[in-house]
Amino acid sequence: REAWLLAGKQWGDIKAALSMELRTTEGHRETVDADAQTFFDGLFGTSASLAPGPVNAARDALETRLDLSRGAWRVRLGYQARRDVGIGAGVAQALDPQGYGDSDRFNADLTYDKPSFAPNWDLMTQLSYFDVNFKYEFTLYPPGVTFPTGAYPQGLIGNPSLYERHIRFSTATVYTGFANHRLRMGVGINEGKIY
């Protein structure tokens, strides 16, 4: 199921545009007859495999964007969310009907773009922010799996996560006063954190 909205409006010299999209799916429910754990069951004499069973392809998603501008100024905002993203046929190709992932992504920027800022000078300045995070909870191999390293009654469990944040500022000017030449000068700074 999917629903979306697009809207635009202008009030004098202010322009606005909005987009929003919602999606949800249980994914295709194709059945996997044998998975990687089926192979290990045959090798080590266990019966941990969840096959035959369906792939886990469900997901919910939201995407929204807003764009505002007035003269040389422009603001852009965006947000994307993913919820209950299924693990498909399993991270290690062993079926995992309960595994899921969530993520959020947010971006924003403020731009000042002024051609002919002064005689023979153009100016563009931008401040931007970007934030993304994701986390997963999944089972690499199902409960009851046995390997030469030992037995895992709760299965081999994974839960990786990542958080990333960037703040950037840049400004640049272009001088066009020379015949057949353009001189561009700029400076910027970026602070990035990944944890």
Backbone as CSV, one residue per row, in Angstrom:
resi,resn,N_x,N_y,N_z,CA_x,CA_y,CA_z,C_x,C_y,C_z
1,ARG,0.844,-1.179,0.000,0.000,0.000,0.000,0.883,1.234,0.000
2,GLU,0.437,2.240,-0.733,1.249,3.444,-0.882,0.332,4.651,-1.021
3,ALA,0.722,5.728,-0.388,-0.023,6.982,-0.524,0.992,8.107,-0.607
4,TRP,0.698,9.112,-1.418,1.626,10.222,-1.550,0.877,11.524,-1.738
5,LEU,1.567,12.605,-1.414,1.011,13.947,-1.507,2.083,14.868,-2.061
6,LEU,1.721,15.658,-3.036,2.598,16.695,-3.593,1.834,18.006,-3.548
7,ALA,2.486,19.053,-3.066,1.810,20.348,-2.989,2.823,21.459,-3.232
8,GLY,2.385,22.514,-3.875,3.225,23.684,-4.115,2.378,24.940,-4.013
9,LYS,2.996,26.011,-3.555,2.260,27.257,-3.368,3.233,28.421,-3.444
10,GLN,2.722,29.550,-3.914,3.530,30.764,-3.943,2.733,31.902,-3.333
11,TRP,3.382,32.611,-2.391,2.793,33.799,-1.769,3.739,34.958,-2.050
12,GLY,3.390,35.791,-3.003,4.296,36.879,-3.371,5.603,36.311,-3.895
13,ASP,6.717,36.644,-3.242,8.012,36.123,-3.688,8.463,34.904,-2.870
14,ILE,7.569,34.347,-2.055,7.886,33.139,-1.301,7.305,31.927,-2.034
15,LYS,8.152,30.940,-2.283,7.730,29.714,-2.960,7.895,28.540,-2.007
16,ALA,6.925,27.643,-2.016,6.975,26.475,-1.137,6.588,25.232,-1.918
17,ALA,7.270,24.136,-1.608,6.938,22.833,-2.200,7.043,21.775,-1.116
18,LEU,6.071,20.870,-1.088,6.027,19.817,-0.079,5.748,18.488,-0.769
19,SER,6.456,17.473,-0.356,6.151,16.118,-0.823,6.159,15.181,0.376
20,MET,5.253,14.211,0.340,5.168,13.223,1.412,4.738,11.901,0.795
21,GLU,5.363,10.820,1.238,5.034,9.503,0.713,5.068,8.485,1.847
22,LEU,4.042,7.665,1.916,3.945,6.585,2.899,3.836,5.261,2.153
23,ARG,4.605,4.273,2.608,4.541,2.955,1.984,4.569,1.890,3.072
24,THR,3.814,0.836,2.876,3.878,-0.319,3.771,3.664,-1.581,2.946
25,THR,4.382,-2.620,3.291,4.237,-3.878,2.571,4.608,-5.025,3.489
26,GLU,3.974,-6.145,3.281,4.390,-7.376,3.942,5.384,-8.126,3.068
27,GLY,5.665,-7.580,1.896,6.596,-8.215,0.977,5.986,-9.433,0.308
28,HIS,6.737,-9.995,-0.604,6.259,-11.221,-1.243,6.437,-12.359,-0.252
29,ARG,5.563,-13.301,-0.291,5.565,-14.385,0.694,6.059,-15.697,0.088
30,GLU,7.073,-15.584,-0.760,7.612,-16.791,-1.379,8.197,-17.717,-0.310
31,THR,8.027,-18.990,-0.500,8.522,-19.982,0.459,9.909,-20.462,0.054
32,VAL,10.795,-20.489,1.025,12.138,-21.028,0.826,12.122,-22.469,1.340
33,ASP,12.409,-23.397,0.472,12.349,-24.813,0.846,13.535,-25.247,1.704
34,ALA,14.704,-24.693,1.430,15.905,-25.053,2.192,16.797,-23.818,2.266
35,ASP,17.403,-23.596,3.441,18.267,-22.433,3.620,19.660,-22.892,4.061
36,ALA,20.512,-21.939,4.425,21.874,-22.289,4.835,21.858,-23.197,6.065
37,GLN,20.904,-22.977,6.967,20.842,-23.807,8.174,20.455,-25.241,7.839
38,THR,19.701,-25.432,6.769,19.364,-26.795,6.325,20.648,-27.566,6.031
39,PHE,21.593,-26.895,5.391,22.883,-27.522,5.082,23.622,-27.897,6.371
40,PHE,23.665,-26.950,7.329,24.376,-27.222,8.585,23.671,-28.303,9.411
41,ASP,22.347,-28.346,9.340,21.618,-29.415,10.027,22.057,-30.780,9.502
42,GLY,22.184,-30.884,8.191,22.629,-32.150,7.599,24.061,-32.479,7.979
43,LEU,24.884,-31.450,8.130,26.297,-31.638,8.443,26.521,-32.023,9.900
44,PHE,25.735,-31.397,10.813,25.980,-31.604,12.250,24.865,-32.387,12.952
45,GLY,23.892,-32.901,12.196,22.852,-33.737,12.777,21.879,-32.982,13.669
46,THR,21.625,-31.694,13.359,20.667,-30.900,14.129,19.406,-30.687,13.294
47,SER,18.422,-30.033,13.888,17.188,-29.729,13.148,16.719,-28.317,13.501
48,ALA,17.625,-27.359,13.408,17.329,-25.979,13.800,16.700,-25.155,12.685
49,SER,16.836,-25.578,11.441,16.369,-24.766,10.316,14.880,-24.451,10.410
50,LEU,14.534,-23.233,10.026,13.127,-22.816,9.976,12.528,-23.035,8.588
51,ALA,13.308,-23.585,7.679,12.802,-23.896,6.340,12.111,-25.262,6.375
52,PRO,11.075,-25.425,5.572,10.536,-24.423,4.641,9.771,-23.315,5.374
53,GLY,9.903,-22.114,4.832,9.232,-20.965,5.425,9.368,-19.754,4.515
54,PRO,8.604,-18.696,4.790,8.617,-17.523,3.913,9.786,-16.580,4.210
55,VAL,10.178,-15.827,3.198,11.157,-14.767,3.404,10.500,-13.646,4.207
56,ASN,11.309,-12.848,4.859,10.838,-11.744,5.689,11.112,-10.446,4.931
57,ALA,10.147,-10.023,4.123,10.363,-8.874,3.236,9.438,-7.699,3.553
58,ALA,8.916,-7.638,4.767,8.026,-6.531,5.137,8.822,-5.246,5.336
59,ARG,8.150,-4.096,5.212,8.782,-2.820,5.532,7.740,-1.715,5.538
60,ASP,7.984,-0.708,6.360,7.190,0.520,6.383,8.139,1.679,6.099
61,ALA,7.663,2.666,5.372,8.534,3.784,5.006,7.759,5.088,4.963
62,LEU,8.440,6.148,5.359,7.925,7.511,5.271,9.017,8.383,4.672
63,GLU,8.659,9.187,3.677,9.583,10.161,3.113,8.853,11.483,2.993
64,THR,9.482,12.524,3.505,8.867,13.845,3.403,9.938,14.893,3.131
65,ARG,9.594,15.871,2.308,10.529,16.934,1.943,9.787,18.266,1.870
66,LEU,10.480,19.312,2.290,9.934,20.661,2.245,10.994,21.574,1.661
67,ASP,10.579,22.415,0.722,11.489,23.349,0.053,10.848,24.735,0.098
68,LEU,11.543,25.695,0.712,11.069,27.076,0.803,12.121,27.994,0.209
69,SER,11.684,28.973,-0.580,12.647,29.913,-1.146,12.042,31.307,-1.232
70,ARG,12.933,32.266,-1.098,12.559,33.668,-1.249,13.795,34.436,-1.706
71,GLY,13.729,34.950,-2.914,14.874,35.667,-3.453,16.098,34.767,-3.509
72,ALA,17.191,35.208,-2.899,18.440,34.446,-2.906,18.472,33.363,-1.827
73,TRP,17.469,33.324,-0.944,17.455,32.377,0.173,16.662,31.122,-0.161
74,ARG,17.156,29.996,0.340,16.446,28.729,0.132,16.680,27.812,1.328
75,VAL,15.600,27.219,1.817,15.660,26.240,2.910,15.107,24.929,2.384
76,ARG,15.849,23.856,2.614,15.382,22.528,2.223,15.480,21.598,3.428
77,LEU,14.391,20.874,3.686,14.328,19.929,4.792,13.878,18.571,4.257
78,GLY,14.445,17.518,4.791,14.044,16.184,4.363,14.112,15.203,5.516
79,TYR,13.186,14.257,5.525,13.181,13.219,6.549,12.747,11.909,5.908
80,GLN,13.499,10.852,6.192,13.161,9.519,5.717,13.191,8.569,6.906
81,ALA,12.176,7.755,7.023,12.122,6.762,8.102,11.816,5.404,7.498
82,ARG,12.486,4.403,8.002,12.214,3.015,7.643,11.950,2.266,8.943
83,ARG,10.868,1.521,8.975,10.507,0.780,10.173,10.218,-0.679,9.817
84,ASP,10.607,-1.547,10.719,10.317,-2.981,10.573,10.742,-3.518,9.212
85,VAL,11.947,-3.142,8.796,12.464,-3.622,7.510,12.887,-5.079,7.684
86,GLY,12.274,-5.950,6.935,12.553,-7.373,7.050,13.947,-7.743,6.584
87,ILE,14.403,-8.901,6.995,15.759,-9.368,6.722,15.808,-10.209,5.442
88,GLY,14.709,-10.319,4.735,14.691,-11.092,3.493,14.852,-12.569,3.766
89,ALA,15.820,-13.173,3.088,16.079,-14.605,3.275,17.004,-14.855,4.459
90,GLY,17.319,-13.799,5.225,18.208,-13.919,6.380,19.575,-13.355,6.076
91,VAL,20.193,-12.711,7.065,21.506,-12.092,6.873,22.534,-13.134,6.453
92,ALA,22.468,-14.328,7.044,23.404,-15.406,6.707,22.734,-16.466,5.828
93,GLN,21.659,-16.068,5.148,20.877,-16.967,4.294,20.203,-18.084,5.083
94,ALA,19.988,-17.841,6.373,19.184,-18.723,7.213,17.928,-17.942,7.581
95,LEU,16.768,-18.513,7.369,15.510,-17.785,7.560,15.408,-17.177,8.959
96,ASP,14.907,-15.938,8.987,14.771,-15.192,10.238,13.458,-14.416,10.177
97,PRO,12.345,-15.023,10.613,11.053,-14.349,10.481,10.875,-13.158,11.430
98,GLN,11.721,-13.045,12.468,11.557,-11.971,13.450,12.544,-10.828,13.262
99,GLY,13.592,-11.002,12.484,14.615,-9.972,12.324,14.063,-8.711,11.659
100,TYR,14.587,-7.565,12.050,14.103,-6.304,11.478,15.189,-5.244,11.584
101,GLY,14.985,-4.172,10.858,15.862,-3.012,10.931,15.049,-1.738,10.926
102,ASP,15.543,-0.711,11.619,14.933,0.618,11.643,16.002,1.634,11.262
103,SER,15.601,2.694,10.579,16.551,3.758,10.269,15.826,5.091,10.137
104,ASP,16.568,6.149,10.415,16.089,7.521,10.263,17.164,8.333,9.570
105,ARG,16.723,9.217,8.680,17.656,10.091,7.971,17.042,11.482,7.906
106,PHE,17.783,12.465,8.373,17.301,13.848,8.375,18.357,14.730,7.739
107,ASN,17.924,15.593,6.834,18.856,16.547,6.246,18.200,17.920,6.162
108,ALA,19.019,18.944,6.304,18.536,20.319,6.227,19.652,21.176,5.661
109,ASP,19.292,22.126,4.836,20.302,23.101,4.424,19.669,24.463,4.188
110,LEU,20.454,25.469,4.471,20.097,26.865,4.263,21.119,27.424,3.288
111,THR,20.629,27.950,2.169,21.516,28.419,1.102,21.213,29.868,0.768
112,TYR,22.273,30.624,0.576,22.172,31.986,0.043,22.961,31.998,-1.250
113,ASP,22.269,32.180,-2.377,22.894,32.140,-3.700,22.536,33.425,-4.430
114,LYS,23.527,34.290,-4.588,23.270,35.620,-5.140,24.221,35.909,-6.293
115,PRO,23.798,35.597,-7.534,24.589,36.051,-8.673,24.586,37.587,-8.706
116,SER,25.655,38.156,-9.192,25.786,39.625,-9.255,25.565,40.240,-7.870
117,PHE,26.167,39.597,-6.855,26.104,40.117,-5.496,26.664,41.540,-5.428
118,ALA,27.698,41.756,-6.186,28.306,43.077,-6.375,28.822,43.090,-7.802
119,PRO,29.173,44.233,-8.353,29.697,44.254,-9.727,30.856,43.258,-9.896
120,ASN,30.696,42.331,-10.827,31.686,41.291,-11.160,31.849,40.218,-10.076
121,TRP,30.959,40.158,-9.105,31.072,39.173,-8.029,29.760,38.389,-7.867
122,ASP,29.891,37.053,-7.786,28.786,36.174,-7.411,29.105,35.578,-6.039
123,LEU,28.068,35.271,-5.263,28.276,34.738,-3.914,27.320,33.591,-3.654
124,MET,27.845,32.519,-3.043,27.003,31.397,-2.622,27.507,30.899,-1.269
125,THR,26.587,30.830,-0.303,26.907,30.366,1.042,25.892,29.303,1.439
126,GLN,26.379,28.257,2.120,25.463,27.185,2.518,25.847,26.622,3.887
127,LEU,24.835,26.404,4.691,24.962,25.720,5.969,24.081,24.477,5.888
128,SER,24.649,23.314,6.194,23.855,22.089,6.051,24.078,21.160,7.246
129,TYR,23.065,20.321,7.460,23.062,19.370,8.568,22.541,18.040,8.040
130,PHE,23.214,16.955,8.433,22.819,15.623,7.986,22.952,14.672,9.162
131,ASP,21.911,13.893,9.424,21.903,12.967,10.553,21.270,11.663,10.089
132,VAL,21.957,10.562,10.312,21.418,9.261,9.924,21.723,8.259,11.023
133,ASN,20.798,7.360,11.263,21.051,6.276,12.198,20.299,5.042,11.730
134,PHE,20.871,3.905,12.023,20.144,2.667,11.766,20.510,1.647,12.824
135,LYS,19.591,0.761,13.085,19.839,-0.341,14.015,19.100,-1.568,13.518
136,TYR,19.707,-2.709,13.729,19.128,-3.981,13.316,19.114,-4.947,14.488
137,GLU,18.120,-5.781,14.507,18.024,-6.898,15.450,17.721,-8.132,14.598
138,PHE,18.632,-9.081,14.594,18.400,-10.265,13.770,19.108,-11.483,14.362
139,THR,18.725,-12.628,13.841,19.356,-13.886,14.216,20.058,-14.435,12.981
140,LEU,21.388,-14.537,13.073,22.153,-15.065,11.942,21.788,-16.525,11.674
141,TYR,21.754,-17.291,12.762,21.348,-18.693,12.674,20.352,-18.956,13.794
142,PRO,19.352,-19.787,13.560,18.211,-19.923,14.483,18.568,-20.614,15.794
143,PRO,17.679,-20.507,16.777,17.889,-21.196,18.052,18.109,-22.688,17.833
144,GLY,19.041,-23.232,18.616,19.331,-24.664,18.506,20.458,-24.992,17.559
145,VAL,21.065,-23.981,16.930,22.134,-24.252,15.980,23.370,-24.754,16.731
146,THR,24.082,-25.672,16.096,25.321,-26.217,16.658,26.418,-26.131,15.607
147,PHE,27.553,-25.584,16.041,28.744,-25.508,15.202,29.895,-26.151,15.959
148,PRO,31.024,-26.385,15.326,32.180,-26.937,16.056,32.602,-26.058,17.241
149,THR,32.247,-24.778,17.195,32.597,-23.869,18.301,31.656,-24.013,19.483
150,GLY,30.543,-24.720,19.314,29.621,-24.932,20.420,28.175,-24.869,19.983
151,ALA,27.288,-25.081,20.958,25.841,-25.025,20.718,25.325,-23.647,21.118
152,TYR,24.337,-23.175,20.373,23.759,-21.858,20.622,22.253,-22.009,20.774
153,PRO,21.782,-22.263,22.007,20.361,-22.536,22.208,19.462,-21.359,21.849
154,GLN,19.983,-20.137,21.915,19.189,-18.958,21.524,19.511,-18.499,20.109
155,GLY,20.402,-19.196,19.430,20.807,-18.819,18.091,21.976,-17.841,18.132
156,LEU,22.498,-17.526,16.959,23.542,-16.505,16.836,22.854,-15.179,16.550
157,ILE,22.965,-14.252,17.479,22.179,-13.016,17.432,23.075,-11.838,17.067
158,GLY,22.564,-10.953,16.237,23.284,-9.736,15.880,22.408,-8.516,16.089
159,ASN,23.032,-7.410,16.480,22.280,-6.152,16.610,23.193,-4.955,16.329
160,PRO,23.695,-4.848,15.088,24.564,-3.712,14.760,23.775,-2.409,14.675
161,SER,24.475,-1.317,14.951,23.853,-0.001,14.826,24.909,0.999,14.395
162,LEU,24.473,2.088,13.793,25.375,3.143,13.333,24.669,4.477,13.473
163,TYR,25.408,5.475,13.942,24.901,6.843,14.029,25.927,7.742,13.367
164,GLU,25.458,8.630,12.504,26.362,9.507,11.768,25.756,10.900,11.703
165,ARG,26.588,11.913,11.976,26.090,13.294,11.989,27.137,14.208,11.363
166,HIS,26.676,15.069,10.445,27.579,16.014,9.773,26.980,17.414,9.817
167,ILE,27.833,18.383,10.106,27.481,19.802,9.999,28.509,20.433,9.073
168,ARG,28.025,21.124,8.036,28.921,21.709,7.044,28.577,23.176,6.821
169,PHE,29.618,23.951,6.619,29.437,25.349,6.222,30.430,25.647,5.111
170,SER,29.957,26.303,4.074,30.854,26.690,2.988,30.382,28.006,2.394
171,THR,31.335,28.743,1.909,31.012,29.978,1.184,32.002,30.125,0.041
172,ALA,31.521,30.599,-1.070,32.363,30.751,-2.253,31.927,31.985,-3.023
173,THR,32.892,32.626,-3.625,32.605,33.776,-4.462,33.319,33.606,-5.796
174,VAL,32.728,34.114,-6.841,33.301,34.035,-8.180,33.481,35.458,-8.704
175,TYR,34.698,35.750,-9.133,34.994,37.070,-9.711,35.032,36.939,-11.223
176,THR,34.264,37.753,-11.908,34.142,37.661,-13.370,34.667,38.921,-14.065
177,GLY,35.485,39.703,-13.387,35.960,40.965,-13.950,37.100,40.835,-14.935
178,PHE,37.662,39.628,-15.080,38.739,39.424,-16.043,38.152,38.989,-17.380
179,ALA,38.757,39.410,-18.452,38.315,38.986,-19.781,38.638,37.499,-19.951
180,ASN,37.639,36.725,-20.349,37.794,35.288,-20.646,38.216,34.440,-19.444
181,HIS,38.050,34.932,-18.237,38.435,34.166,-17.050,37.411,34.343,-15.945
182,ARG,37.342,33.327,-15.099,36.534,33.396,-13.878,37.425,32.929,-12.732
183,LEU,37.445,33.652,-11.651,38.244,33.309,-10.483,37.307,32.947,-9.345
184,ARG,37.458,31.716,-8.860,36.598,31.244,-7.770,37.420,31.091,-6.499
185,MET,36.901,31.623,-5.402,37.548,31.502,-4.096,36.504,31.006,-3.102
186,GLY,36.918,30.119,-2.222,35.961,29.587,-1.273,36.636,29.063,-0.030
187,VAL,35.836,28.866,0.987,36.305,28.294,2.234,35.144,27.508,2.850
188,GLY,35.484,26.475,3.594,34.422,25.677,4.199,34.941,24.887,5.375
189,ILE,34.036,24.359,6.141,34.383,23.537,7.287,33.336,22.428,7.405
190,ASN,33.788,21.256,7.821,32.887,20.116,7.979,33.233,19.415,9.286
191,GLU,32.235,19.248,10.135,32.419,18.448,11.344,31.575,17.188,11.193
192,GLY,32.223,16.060,11.231,31.520,14.800,11.070,31.758,13.889,12.257
193,LYS,30.720,13.210,12.704,30.820,12.256,13.804,30.150,10.953,13.376
194,ILE,30.875,9.873,13.580,30.332,8.542,13.312,30.555,7.714,14.572
195,TYR,29.489,7.111,15.081,29.664,6.310,16.296,28.614,5.206,16.338
